[in-house]
Amino acid sequence: MLSKVVARTSARTGLRVSVRSLSASPEVEEAAAPGGAHAQLPYTTPLREMNFVLNEVHNAPEHYKKLGFEDCTPDFLDAINGECARFAQERLAPLYSSGDAEGCKYMPNTDVRTPKGYKEAYEEFSEGGWNGLTVPEEYGGQGMPLSMGVMKSEIIGTANWAWSMYPGLSMGAMNTLILHASDEQKETYLTKLASGQWSGTMCLTEPHCGTDLGQVSTRAEDNGDGSFNVTGTKVYISGGEHDLAENIVHIVLARLPGAPAGTKGISLFLVPKYVPNVEGELDENILGGPKNVTCVGIEDKMGIKSSATSVMGFENSKGWLIGEANDGLEQMFTFMNTARLGTAMQGVCHMERAYQGALPWAMDRASMRSLSGKKYPDDVADKIIVHPDVRKNLLTIKALCEGGRSMIYDAALKADGMINEDKAVRDKCEEELGLHTPTMKAFLTELGCDAAQLGMQVYGGAGFIKDYGMEQIYRDAKISTLYEGTTGVQALDLLGRKIVLDKGVELRKQVQLQISEAFEIGTSQTARNHGLTGHALEIGKLSAQWATTAMRIVAGAASNRDIVGTASTDYLMFSGYISCGYQWLKMMNAAGKALDANPDMEESDRAFYQSKLDTGNFYFNRLLPKAYTHRDMSLKNPDSIMDLKLEGWDLATTLPSDSGDAYAGYKAE
């Protein structure tokens, strides 16, 4: 049997997170046993990289101290992240490939069975207190800053993204309830979610509408006793049904009778899979009785196969209004902002997975000779790591992953005010994050897919087959560009809502900040010592162009509104490359300062900091130039996109006859 050990305890908060001993459980060992079709890719949590970004680039301990979390020192953060890493490496990573091979199974009684080892891993995760890490202590959580949950999501998400979605969706549900639910709802549901005894979902999408939530048709009828009957169909619901927790709390968008049309008439409801008794508990009769919400089926997907993507049927399902009527969309944005930040992290997770999968292959695989002469003269061929194109592929993944991590951690620290009780604090946080959330979500997930395919490219033909595990990374990564709003939707949100409607206020603030920091870094002794002056000057110039390009697009839109639509995606990618470059400038500056401050440091530390300077130079020389192309594309006339008449398209092409029947299994009255 496994012995349970308490990892760390904070004197101030009584924070307790626990993991099991190092040997894997029988369930995990059985699930991870080689099946011949899926390889088990290695995974090690990059704690040194995480600590560098947190402590040396963004000075997280000082940030936490200002928030009143004096115990969140570098040692404390390292201890918590280290324990989470042990759990991820020993419990979740071994289930990554086996979970993909087995997938979820829809049962005749409408239950859903997750792959072997998933339930046991979830139980250990919950026992360790990880579900409630950032939930207030009064509701059974640990009371840690929200940003610590983002670090946790990187650790478990890189180990096994599909598994991490189950507790990840619960986190969004908890944040929504913290801000908008009644005290009674919090007492009944939030405490169970924080413990992991129950899990949560977000139910927005319907068969006829995804992004356009104004078309939501799910309806809610008042029962006259404080409850409502909810009827409708929701699709693509991650974690909508599973066997990990005894109950599932669905956060559902629906319409009340007589509600205004469009998004102004949407309300938010809490609808549990099983309705608890008056004590807020589930007894044997309830658990053995009919479900309040039924899973109609699960999707057969390209990737994340062990995450149960469900079709949910609500038929007079008992639920309760969250907050005020017709205020559901604003409340749901609490959930969506959490989800979008988490989805941006998914891009980084897949970059890290691709890098860790491809680098050992490049170090070991021998093929041809280096163009500049033999590097392994005693071998029949040189290792492929010496070939420029292979190195470029690996450096691209590495630079984007490390830059993306810094982007997200920077935003996560800002997001610590998202669930503050003071609305003024929340509003300020929303304003600061508004500019960054769509950029990070779209930019990092698109490049996460690019990184996954570059990892496959390093393997050559071996990357295309399942034996080596690389193709799963790409299959799992692709969904990140689609859910929580496609790349095009995020781009319209950035340019249309976050810049045009905001009149560029937050954009100007960010531009001023980046120019100021670039000037400070560029004129420092560190810059002179390590060649950062030119990089700082480029970030300053591009930051200014970030604002002027937006002004030019907006000016053109006055006479042709299609300009915003045709410019938005390129403008978002332009924004992403600038933002990532800004983070690289800060990382290079931190690395240079560390080298200058301690000339006698250990050789391993010197190599680490030097790698930051070298990788940063690669980003500025090989990746940042793409920003200029996206800038120029965003300013092109929209006519070449919009001029082709419908008659010029192949109108004879039709969908397969059965393609629109995916949800025929459930027809709500």
N, C-alpha and C positions, 0 to 999 in steps of 0.2 A: 504493500500500500504506500501511497505517497504521503510524505510528511509535510505539513503546512508550516511555513515560516513567515513571520512578520518581518517585512523588509525595513521600513523606516517609520518613525513616529515624529510628528511635529509637536513640540511642546505647546505652541500657541493654539493650534487647531485640533490637536488630537488626530491628525490625518493618519490613517492607516491604510496602506495598500499591501496586499499580500500576493505571493506567487507560490507555486509548488516547487518541489525539489527538482533537480536537474534532469532526472530520467523521465522520459515521456510516458504518458499513460498507455495502458494496453489498447484503448480505443484509438489513440493517435497513432500508435505504432502500426496497428492493423490498417488504418486508413491510408497511411503513408507508404505502405509496402509497395514495391515496384509492380506496376501492372503491365509493363511492356510497352504501353502506348504513350505514357507521359513521364518525362524526366522530372526529378526533384531539383529545381534550381537552388543554389546556395543563397542564403540571405543573412546578412549581418547588419544590425542597426548602425547607421553612421553617427554615433554619439559624438565623436570628436568634431564632425562637421556641424552638427546641431549646436553644440556648446559654443563653438566659435561664433556662429551667427547670433545666438542669443546673448552671449556675454560680452563679446569683443566688438561686434558690429553694432548691435542695437541696445546694449547695456540694459538688458531686461531686469537684472536685480535692482537697479536704481529705479526703474519704472515701477516695479512691484512695491518697492519701499514707499514711493509716493502714494500708492493706493492703500497703504496700511498693511501690506504683506511683508513685514520685516524678515520673516523666516525664509522667504524665497531667495535664498542666497545661491551662488553658483553650485555649491556642494549639495544643497537641498534639491535643486533642479536636476542635477546630475543623478542623484540617488533615485528620485522618482522616475525619471526617464529611463534610468538603467534597469529598474525593476520591470517597467513596462516592456523594455526591450527583451528582457529574459523571457517573459511570457510570450511575446510575439515570436521570438526565434524558436522557442521550444514547443509551443503549442499551435501557433497559427501557421507558420511557414511550412511545416510538414503536411498541412492539409491543403496547401495552395493548389497543387496539381491534381491530387486525388479528388478534391472537391469539384474541380472542373470536369474530371472524367466521369464522376458519378452523377453530378447535378442534383437538382431537387426533383422530388417525385410527387405528383398530384394523386391523392388517394380517392377511392370511390366514395368515402364519407365526407369529402371536401377538405380533409386535412392535407397538409403539405409536410413531407418528410425531408429534412435537410440531410446532406451527406454524412457519412460516418465521421465521428469525432467532433462534429460541429456543436452538438448539444453539450458535450462534456467540456469543451473549451469555453462555451458561453457561461456555464455554471461556475467555472473557476474564475472567469473574468468578473462575474457578478460578486462572487464571494470575496474577491480581492478589493472590492469597493471602487472599481474603475468606472462603472456606469455613472456614479454620482460624483465624480472627481470635482466638477465645477458647479454642482448644484448647492444652493445655500444649505447650511447645516440644519436649519430649522425644518427642512423637508427631508432630512436623512442623508444629505450629501456631505462632501468634504469641504465645500466652501472655497475652493481654489479659484484663481482667476480663469476667465474663459479661455485665454490664450494657452494655458497649460493643456486644455482639451484639444487644441489644434495640434500641439506637439504629439499628444497621445494618438491622434488620428493619423499622423504621418507614420508613426511607428507600427501600429497595427495594420494600417492600410497598405503599406509597402509589403508587409509580410503576407497579407492575404486580403486584397481589397474587397472581394465578394463577401467574405465573412464580416468584415468591419462595417458593412452597410447596415447590418442589423442593429448594433448599438448606436451607429451613427444617426439613423433616422430617429431613434429614441431621443437623442440629444436635441434635435430640432423641436420635437414635440415638447420636451421639458422646457426649453427656452420660451416657447409660445405660452405654455401654461404659467410659467413664472411671471410673465408680464401681463397676461390678459385674463387668466382664469379667476374664478371666485375662490374665497378661502376654503369653502367646502370642497370644490373641485380639486384644489391643490392638496388638501389633506387626504382625499380618497385616492387620487390618481398619481400625483407628483411623487409622493413617497414611494409608491410601488415601482414607478419608472426609475427612480434614483437607485433603488436596490437591485434593479434588473429582474425583479420578480415578474413584472409586466414590461412589454416593449411598446413602441409607438410607431406611427406612420404619418405620412402626409398624403391626403387624398384630394387631388386637384383635377387631374386630367380625366376627360370623358371620351367615349368613342368618337364623337363628332368635333371635339375641340381640345387642343393642347395649350398652346401659348395664349390663344384668345379666350381668356377666362370669362369674358363678357357673355359667352354663349353657354355657360354652365346651366344645366337644366335640372340637376338633382334638386328635389324639393323637400321642405321640412314643414310639417303640420303641427301646430301647437296642440298639445294634449290637455292643456288647462291645469296641469299640476306641476308646471316648471320643466317638464320634459317635452320632447318633440319626436315625431315619427319621421324618419329620414328615408326617402325612396329615390333610387337612381343607380347608375352603374359608373364605377370608376375604374380606369385602366392604367396599366404600367405602374402599379403600386408596389414599390420595393418593400419587401418584408411584410406584405399584406396578410400572409398566412405562413405559419411555420411551427415547428415543435420545440423551439428554444425556450419560450416563456409561456406561462399558463394563461396569460391574457394579452390582448393586443389593443392598444388605445389608438383609434383612428381620429385624426384631426381632419375634418371634412368641410369643404365648401359646398353650400347649398343655398337655395332661395326660399324665403318665406312668402306666403300668399300676399299678393299686392305689392311686392317689392319692386322698386324701380328697375327698369331694364338696364342691361349692361353691368359693368363692374360695380356700379353704385348700389346694386341690389343684392350683393352677395353677403351672406353671413357665415360665421364659422361655428362649427359644432364639434363636440366631443362625443364620439360614438364607439363604445367598447365592443369587442368581440363577444364577451360575456358581461352581462349587467350584474354588478356586485349587489349584495344584500344591503340592508339598512346600516350594517356595521362597516360597510365598505370592503367586505371580504367575499371570496368565492368559496362556497361549500361544495360538497360532493354532488348535491342535487343540481346546482347550477352548472358545474363542469360536465355533468352527465346529461344535461338537457340540451335543447336546441340552441344553436348559435344566434346571437343578435345580428351578426354580420356574416355573410357566407362568401367564401372564395369560390368563384365559378370555374377558375382554371388558372394555369400559370403559362407564361410565354415561353416559347422555344426560341432561344436567343443566340446571337453570334458569340457573345462572351458573358462574363460574370454569371456563369451557369449555376453556381451554387448560391446565388442570391435569388430568392423567390420573387420574381416580378409577376404580380398577381392581378387578375381581373376580379374586382370586388362587387358583390351584389348587395345593395341596401334595399330591403323591402319592409317598410314600416319598422325600420330599425330604430330602437329607442336611443335618443341622444339628448345632449344638453347644450344650450347656447353658450358660447364663450364670448364674454364681453358684451358689447352692444350690437343690436340688430343692424344689418346692412353695413357693418364695419369690418367684414371678414377679410377683405383683400389687404387692408393695412395691417391687420393682425397677422395674416399669413406671411407677410413680408418678413416678419421676425424669423419664421421658419425658413423662408426662402433665402434670406441673407446668410443664415447659418449653413444652409445646404450649398449655396454657391461658393462660399469660402472653402467648404469641405471638398467640393468638386474641383476647385482649382488645385487643392492639395493632391487630388487624384492624379493630376498631370505630373506632379513632382514624384509621386509614388511610383508611377510607371517608368519615369526617367531613371530613378534610382534602381529599380528592378532590372531595367534593360542594361544599365551600366554594369551592375554586379554580375549579370549573366554573360555579357559580351567580353568583359575585360579578361577573365581567366582563359577564355578560348583564344583570344588574341595573343596572350602570353605563351600559350602552349602549342598552338597550331603552327606547323611549319609549311611554307609554300613559297617557292621561287626565291630569288636572291634580291637583296636590296639594290636599288639603282645606284647607290653610292659605294658599292662593294660589299663583300661578304661580312656579315655581322656575327654569324655562328659558323665559322669555317670548318668546325669538326662535324657538323651536321649536314645532312643531305640538302637541306634548305634552311632559310632563315625563318624565324618566327614572324608571323604576319604583323606584329606590333611595330615592326620597323618600316612597314610600307606607308607612305604618306596618306593614301586615301583611308586606310584603316585607322590611322592615328586621327585624321580629321573627323571621322565618324565618332570615335570614342570621345574626342575632345568636345565635339558638339553636344553630345549627351551630357557630359560632365559639366560644361559651362552653363547649359540651360538648366540643369538640375540644381546646381548650387545657386545660380542667380534667382531661379524660381523660388527656392526655399527661403532666400532672404526677402524676396517680395512678400511672401505669405506671412512670414514671422513679423515683418514690419507692420503689415495690416492687422495681424492677430493681436498685437499689443494695443493697437488703436481700438480694436473691437472689444477690449475689456470693459468698455462702457455700454455695450449693447443691451445688457440685461440689468442695468442700474435702475433703481426705483425712481430716481429723479428723471422726469421726462426731458428736462433741459439737457442733462448729460447724454441721454440716449439720442436726442435730436442732433447734438453736436457730433457724436460718434457717427451717426448715419450720414451727416454731411461730409465728414472726412473720408468715410469709407466708400461713399457713393461713386466717386470717380474711379476707384480702384477695383471694386468688386467685379463689374462686367469685364474689365480688361484682364484681370487675373484669371477669371473663369474661362474665358475664351482663348486667350493667348497661351496659357500654360497647358490647357487640354489639347489644343491643336498641336503644340510642340511636343506634348507627351506622346501623341500618336507618331509624330516624326521620329522621336527618340526611339520608340519601340521598333519602328521599321529599320532604323539605322542599326539597332542591335541585331536584328535579323540579318542585315546586310553584312555585318562583320562575320557571321557564320557562313555566308554564302548559301548554297543549296540546303545545308543542314539546318539553317534557320527556318526553313519553310515547313519542315516536318515536325511532328509532335515529339519525337524521341528526345529532342534537346530542350524543349520547354519554352523557346523564345517566341513562338507564334502565339502562345496563350497571352503573353503580355500585350501584343497588339490587339487581339480580340477583346481583351478586357478593357483596353484603353479607349477604344473607339466610342463607346457609349458616353464617355465624359464630355464629348463635344456636342452631344445631343440633348441629354436630360438637363433639367434646371434651366432650360432655354438654350436653343442652338447658338452657334457662333454668330450667325446673322442677327438673331434676336438680341444677343448681348451687345453687338455692335450698334444697333439702333438705340438701345437703352443708353449706351455711353454717349453717343453723339446727339441723339434727340432729347433725352430726358436729363442726363447728367451734365450736359454742356449747354445746349441751346436753351432749354427751359430754365436752367439755373443761371442763364446769362453769363456763363463762364466764370462765376465767382470762385468756385472751388478749384477750377483749372488754374486760374491766375495765382491762387495761393500756393498750389503745388509747384507751379513753374518758378515762382519767386523763391520758394524753399530750395529747389534743386539748383537754381543758379547761385544762390547764396552759399550753399554747401560746396558746390563745385569750385567756386572762387576760393573759399577757405582752404579746401584740400589742395587745389592747384597752386596756391602761393605758399604752401608749407614746405618745411625742410624735408619732410617725408616724401613729398612729390618730387623734389629735386634729387633726393637720394635714389628713388626707385622709378623714375621716368613716368610719373603720373600727370605731369602738367598738361601734356597734349590731350590726354584722355579727359581731364577735367574741363578743358576748353571746349572739347567736342560735346560733352554732356550739357554744358552751359548753352551752347549754340542750338543744339537740338531741342532743349527745353523751351527756348524762346520760339523756335519754329513749331513746336507742339501747339502753342497758343495761336500763332499767326496763321497756321494751316487751318485750324478750326474756324477762325474769322473769315478766311477766304471761302471755305465751304458754305458757311452760313450766308455770306454775302451772295454767293451764286444761287443759293436756295430761294432767295427772294423772288427770282424770276423763273426758277424751275425746281420744284420741290423734290423731284426725283434725284437731284444731286445728293441729298442726304442719304437716300437708300443706296445709291451706287458708290458712294464714298465711304460708307460707315465701316465696312469690314477692313478695308485697307487702313483706314484711320485708326481702328482699334489695334491692328498689328503694329502700326507705327508707334502708337502709345506704348504697347507692350515691350518693343525693343528698346525704347528710350528708358522705360521704367526699370527694365532688367539691367541696362547699362549703368543707370544711376546706382543700383544696388552693387554692381561690380566695382564701381569707383569706390564706394564705401568699404567694400570687403578688401580691396587692394590697399586702401589707406590703413585699415586696421592691421593687415598683415605686415605692411611696411613699418608701422609703429612698433609692432611686437619685435621685429628683427632689429630695429635700431635700439630698442630699450634693453635688449639682452643679447649682446654679441656672443656670449659664451653658452647659449642655450644648447640643450641636447640636440644631436644631429637629426633625430627623428622630428623634433619640433621645427628645426630649421627647414627641413624638407617640406613639412606641412605648409608653413607660411610661404615658402618660395613657390610652391605649387599654386597658391592663390594668385600670386603675381603673374606666373606663367599662364595660367588658365584665363585670367582676366585679360592679358594681352591678346590671347587667342580670340576672346569674345569681341574686343574692340576692333581687331584686324579682320576677322572672318565672319562675324555674325551681325554686329551692329550696322555694317553697310547695308543690310537688308532694310533698315529703317528708311533710308532715302528712297528706295524703290517703292515702298508702301506709301510714303508721303506723296511722291509724284503720281502714283496711281490714284490716290484719293482725290486729286485735283483734276483728273481727266474729265472731259465732257461726257455726260451720261448717254449721249445719242447712240453710240455703238451698242449699248446694252438695250436701249428702249425702242430703237427704230424698227426692228424686225417685226413685221405684221404677223398676226396669228396665222394667216394663210400660209406663211412661210415655214411654219413648224409642221412636223409630221403628225397631222391630226388623225391619221388612220391608226396610229398606235393606241392600243387600249390596255387596260389592266387585265390580268387573267380573270376569268369568270368567277373564281372563288376567292379573289384577293380581298374583297371587302367583307368577308363573313367571319372575321376573327372573333367576334364577340356574340355570335349567334346563340351560344350556350345559355345566355341569360338575357331576357327581355323584361325590363322593368315596366310595370303597368303605369 
